[in-house]
Amino acid sequence: MMFTSIHPYNQSIIAEYPAIDAVTLEQRLESASRAFEAWRTTSFSHRADLLRRVASALRANKDTLARLITMEMGKILAESAAEIEKCALCCDFYAEHGEDYLRSEVLTSLNPPDALRSKVCFEPLGAIFAIMPWNYPFWQVFRFAAPSLMAGNVALLKHAPNVMGCALAIELLFREAEAPNGVFQTLLVDIDVVERIIAHDAVQGVTLTGSEYTGSSVAALAGKHIKRTVLELGGSDPLIVLADADLERAASVAVQSRMQNAGQSCIASKRFLVESAVYDEFVHILTQKIADLKQGNPFDADTTTGSMARKDLAEKLHDQVEATVTAGGKLLVGGERHEANFQPALLVDVPHASPAFSEETFGPLAAVVRVASDDEAVLMANKTRYGLGASVWTRDVERGERLAQRINAGAVFVNALVKSSLQLPFGGIKKSGYGRELSHYGMKEFMNAKTIVVGA
C-alpha cells in the first residue's frame, strides 16, 4: 500500500510513501517495548536535554518544515512557521516544568491514621500510541509527544495519510537529536492494523485527535484491550456577542478564530450567537472583514486563507452551505469552491435545524444566529452535542464570567480568542471527547499515580 501526498492548492502529487509490512510493524513495537524499559530509568534532566535539542532543531529548520506543512495540507506559510515555533516552545516548556509537574505528593494531614507516612508518585506507563490528524500536522504530535517523553513514556505515531511527509520529518528530528532507538517512532500504517497496535503489550495508552466517529471506534478498541485513552474530537464552538460588546474587536477575533488554518480547527468559533440589538451592526462589520480576505496560493505573501486540506473536505463544506441556504439561511459572502480551494464564507440568519448550526463545519465558514437575551445565548450555545470551547464578548467582565460558568464546554474565554496554551488543560466534554492535554493535568493522563504507604 502507498500513501500519496498531494498539494491541496493545485492537486499535484508531492510524494508517495509505502506502508510498512507486518514484520516491520512487529519489530517497531518490540523496539518501543525495549526502549521504554531503558527510557523510564533516565533522569528528568536527561529527557529535558533531548527536548531542548529537538526544540533547537525545529527552530533551525523552521523554513523547510513550514514549507513541508504548507505543501502537504495547504495552510499559508506564515501559519506553518508559527506552528513550528509553537512546537519548539512546547518542547522547552516541558523540559523546564515537567519534573515539577510530576513531583511526588507527600501526604501530611490527610494521612491514614495507621500510617507513618504516605505519598503519591507518578510513574510512566509504557508506549503511548497517538493517532493524529492533518490540520496541525506538527503541533498535534508535539503536544502529546513532548510531555509523554518528558514523563518517561515512549511514543508511537500513526499520522493522517495525507501528511506522511510531516510524520517522517518529525521522526527524523528526534533521531537527529539523538533520541535513543525506539523512543519516538512514526508508523506508516493504515487503519486496518490499529487494533493490532493497541492490543500489543508495549502500548499502554492511546491518544487520538480526530472525528467523533473515529474517536468512538478507537475508544471501543482501547476499552476491549483495557488501555487508557484521551480523545480530542470535534467541536461546534459558540462565540456569544452581547449588546455591550466591543463589536470591532469581537468581529476581528471572530474572523481570526474562524478563518485561521482555513477554518480547519476543532476550537474555531463556528457559531456566532449575536444579541438582537447589535445583530445588524455586527453582521455589517463581519461581512466587510470576511470580504477582505484573500483565498489563494498559500505560498503567496498576500494570501490570507490557504486551501482546505483535501478536495473531499471542501466538497462536504460546500454541501453544508447549500443545505443551510435551502433551510432558510442567507449566504452573504463567499462560498465558491474550486477543488480544495474554498472562498471564506458568511452565512446569516442560520436556522437551528440547518447543518451550519447542528453539525461541525470544518472549513472557512462563519454562521451567525440572532439571540434575544443572555438566557437564549446560553441555551443556543449548549444546543450541540459538542463541548470543546466557547467565548463570550461583553464589556461587563463579571457578566461574561457568569455566562461562562453556564456554558457546557472544556474551556470558555471571555473577551479573548479560544486557543490551546501550554499552561492550561485542553480538552472537551460530550461528543468532543474526554481527558486533557497540556499543563500538569494533561501530563498526568498517561501516568501511574502510585500510592506508597509506610505503616506506623
Long-range contacts (C-beta under 8 A, 24 or more apart in sequence): 1-190, 3-161, 3-162, 3-164, 3-188, 4-161, 4-162, 5-71, 5-72, 5-162, 5-163, 5-164, 5-165, 6-162, 6-310, 7-71, 7-72, 7-74, 8-73, 8-74, 8-306, 8-307, 8-308, 8-309, 8-310, 8-311, 8-339, 8-340, 8-341, 9-74, 9-296, 9-297, 9-298, 9-306, 9-307, 9-340, 9-341, 11-311, 11-339, 11-340, 14-71, 14-72, 14-165, 15-165, 17-164, 17-165, 17-168, 17-188, 18-188, 19-188, 19-189, 19-190, 20-187, 20-188, 20-189, 22-193, 25-187, 25-189, 25-193, 25-196, 25-197, 28-156, 28-182, 28-185, 28-187, 29-127, 29-156, 29-197, 29-200, 29-202, 29-203, 30-202, 31-181, 31-182, 31-185, 32-127, 32-154, 32-156, 32-182, 32-185, 32-202, 32-203, 33-126, 33-127, 33-182, 33-200, 33-201, 33-202, 34-182, 35-154, 35-180, 35-181, 35-182, 35-183, 36-124, 36-126, 36-127, 36-153, 36-154, 36-182, 36-202, 38-180, 39-149, 39-152, 39-153, 39-154, 39-180, 39-183, 40-123, 40-124, 40-152, 40-153, 42-152, 44-98, 44-99, 44-102, 44-150, 45-99, 47-95, 47-98, 47-149, 47-150, 47-152, 48-94, 48-95, 48-96, 48-98, 48-99, 48-150, 49-95, 50-149, 50-174, 50-177, 50-178, 50-179, 50-183, 51-91, 51-92, 51-94, 51-95, 51-146, 51-149, 51-150, 52-91, 52-92, 52-95, 53-177, 53-178, 54-88, 54-91, 54-173, 54-174, 54-177, 54-179, 55-87, 55-88, 55-89, 55-91, 55-92, 55-95, 56-88, 56-177, 57-173, 57-176, 57-177, 58-84, 58-85, 58-87, 58-88, 58-91, 58-173, 59-84, 59-85, 59-88, 61-173, 65-138, 65-169, 67-299, 68-165, 68-166, 68-169, 69-137, 69-138, 69-163, 69-166, 70-298, 70-299, 70-306, 71-165, 72-134, 72-137, 72-162, 72-163, 72-165, 72-166, 73-134, 73-135, 73-137, 73-162, 73-163, 73-166, 73-309, 74-262, 74-298, 74-306, 74-307, 74-308, 74-309, 74-340, 75-261, 75-262, 75-264, 75-298, 75-306, 76-298, 76-303, 76-304, 76-305, 76-306, 77-298, 77-299, 77-301, 79-260, 79-261, 79-306, 83-136, 83-138, 83-139, 84-138, 86-139, 86-142, 87-138, 87-139, 87-141, 87-142, 89-422, 90-139, 90-142, 90-143, 90-146, 90-422, 91-142, 91-146, 93-146, 93-422, 94-146, 94-147, 94-150, 94-443, 95-150, 97-440, 98-147, 98-150, 98-151, 98-443, 101-439, 101-440, 101-443, 101-444, 102-151, 102-443, 102-444, 102-447, 112-453, 114-455, 114-456, 115-453, 115-454, 115-455, 115-456, 116-454, 116-455, 116-456, 117-453, 117-454, 118-451, 118-452, 118-453, 118-454, 119-451, 119-452, 120-449, 120-450, 120-451, 120-452, 121-449, 121-450, 121-452, 122-151, 122-444, 122-447, 122-448, 122-449, 122-450, 123-152, 123-447, 123-448, 123-450, 124-151, 124-152, 124-153, 124-446, 124-447, 124-448, 125-153, 125-204, 125-205, 125-228, 125-446, 125-447, 125-448, 126-153, 126-154, 126-202, 126-203, 126-204, 126-205, 127-153, 127-154, 127-155, 127-156, 127-200, 127-202, 127-203, 127-204, 127-205, 128-153, 128-154, 128-155, 128-156, 128-203, 128-204, 128-205, 128-206, 128-207, 128-446, 129-156, 129-158, 129-197, 129-198, 129-203, 129-205, 129-206, 129-207, 130-155, 130-156, 130-157, 130-158, 130-206, 130-207, 130-208, 131-158, 131-194, 131-206, 131-207, 131-208, 131-209, 131-210, 131-214, 131-218, 132-157, 132-158, 132-159, 132-160, 132-208, 132-209, 132-210, 133-160, 133-209, 133-210, 134-159, 134-160, 134-162, 134-163, 134-309, 135-261, 135-264, 135-265, 135-266, 135-309, 136-261, 136-265, 137-163, 137-166, 137-167, 138-166, 138-170, 140-209, 141-167, 141-170, 142-170, 143-420, 143-426, 143-437, 143-438, 143-442, 144-207, 144-437, 145-170, 145-184, 147-437, 147-438, 147-442, 147-443, 148-446, 149-179, 149-183, 149-184, 150-443, 151-443, 151-446, 151-447, 153-204, 153-205, 153-446, 154-182, 154-183, 154-184, 155-183, 155-184, 155-185, 156-185, 156-187, 156-197, 156-203, 157-184, 157-185, 157-186, 157-187, 158-187, 158-189, 158-194, 158-197, 159-186, 161-190, 162-309, 162-310, 164-188, 194-218, 194-221, 195-221, 195-225, 198-222, 198-225, 198-227, 199-225, 203-227, 204-228, 204-446, 205-229, 205-230, 205-445, 205-446, 206-230, 207-231, 207-232, 207-435, 207-437, 207-445, 207-446, 208-232, 208-233, 209-233, 209-266, 212-431, 215-433, 228-445, 228-446, 229-434, 229-435, 230-427, 230-433, 230-434, 230-435, 230-436, 230-437, 230-442, 230-445, 230-446, 231-433, 231-434, 231-435, 232-266, 232-388, 232-426, 232-427, 232-428, 232-432, 232-433, 232-435, 232-437, 233-266, 233-386, 233-388, 233-428, 233-431, 233-432, 233-433, 234-266, 234-360, 234-362, 234-386, 234-388, 234-431, 234-432, 235-266, 235-267, 235-268, 235-270, 235-360, 235-386, 235-387, 235-388, 235-389, 235-428, 235-432, 236-270, 236-271, 236-357, 236-358, 236-359, 236-360, 236-361, 236-384, 236-386, 237-267, 237-268, 237-269, 237-270, 237-271, 237-386, 237-388, 237-389, 237-390, 237-391, 237-409, 237-418, 238-269, 238-270, 238-271, 238-272, 238-273, 238-377, 238-380, 238-381, 238-384, 238-390, 238-391, 238-407, 239-269, 239-271, 239-272, 239-273, 239-390, 239-391, 239-393, 240-273, 240-274, 240-371, 240-377, 240-378, 240-381, 240-390, 240-391, 240-392, 240-393, 240-403, 241-272, 241-273, 241-274, 241-275, 241-278, 241-282, 241-393, 242-275, 242-374, 242-377, 242-392, 242-393, 242-394, 242-396, 242-399, 242-400, 243-275, 243-276, 243-277, 243-278, 244-394, 244-395, 244-396, 245-278, 245-393, 245-394, 245-395, 246-393, 246-395, 246-415, 247-278, 247-281, 247-282, 247-285, 248-285, 249-393, 249-415, 250-282, 250-393, 251-282, 251-285, 251-286, 251-289, 252-289, 253-391, 253-393, 253-416, 253-417, 254-286, 254-366, 255-286, 255-289, 255-290, 255-293, 255-366, 256-417, 257-391, 257-417, 257-418, 258-364, 258-365, 258-366, 259-290, 259-293, 259-304, 259-305, 259-344, 259-364, 259-366, 262-305, 262-306, 262-307, 262-308, 262-309, 262-342, 262-363, 262-364, 263-308, 263-344, 263-361, 263-362, 263-363, 263-364, 263-365, 264-308, 264-309, 264-313, 264-362, 264-363, 266-388, 266-432, 267-388, 267-389, 267-411, 267-418, 267-419, 267-420, 269-366, 269-389, 269-391, 269-418, 270-360, 270-361, 270-365, 270-366, 270-367, 271-350, 271-356, 271-357, 271-367, 271-369, 271-380, 271-381, 271-384, 272-366, 272-367, 272-368, 272-369, 273-369, 273-371, 273-377, 273-380, 273-381, 274-368, 274-369, 274-370, 274-371, 275-371, 275-372, 275-373, 275-377, 276-370, 276-371, 276-372, 279-368, 279-370, 282-368, 283-332, 283-346, 283-348, 283-368, 286-346, 286-366, 286-368, 287-332, 287-333, 287-346, 290-333, 290-334, 290-344, 290-345, 290-346, 290-366, 291-333, 291-334, 293-344, 293-364, 295-334, 295-341, 295-342, 295-343, 295-344, 295-364, 296-341, 305-344, 305-364, 307-340, 307-341, 307-342, 308-340, 308-341, 308-342, 308-363, 308-364, 309-340, 310-340, 311-339, 311-340, 313-340, 313-362, 313-363, 314-339, 314-340, 314-341, 314-342, 314-363, 316-362, 317-342, 317-361, 317-362, 317-363, 317-365, 318-342, 319-355, 320-355, 320-356, 320-359, 320-361, 320-365, 321-345, 321-347, 321-356, 321-365, 323-354, 323-355, 324-350, 324-351, 324-354, 324-355, 324-356, 324-357, 324-367, 327-351, 327-353, 327-354, 327-355, 328-354, 329-354, 329-356, 329-367, 334-364, 335-365, 352-380, 352-383, 358-384, 360-386, 374-399, 374-403, 377-403, 378-403, 378-406, 378-407, 381-407, 381-408, 382-406, 382-407, 382-408, 384-430, 385-430, 385-431, 386-428, 386-430, 386-431, 386-432, 387-428, 387-429, 387-430, 387-431, 387-432, 388-427, 388-428, 388-432, 388-433, 389-413, 389-418, 389-428, 390-418, 391-415, 391-416, 391-417, 391-418, 410-436
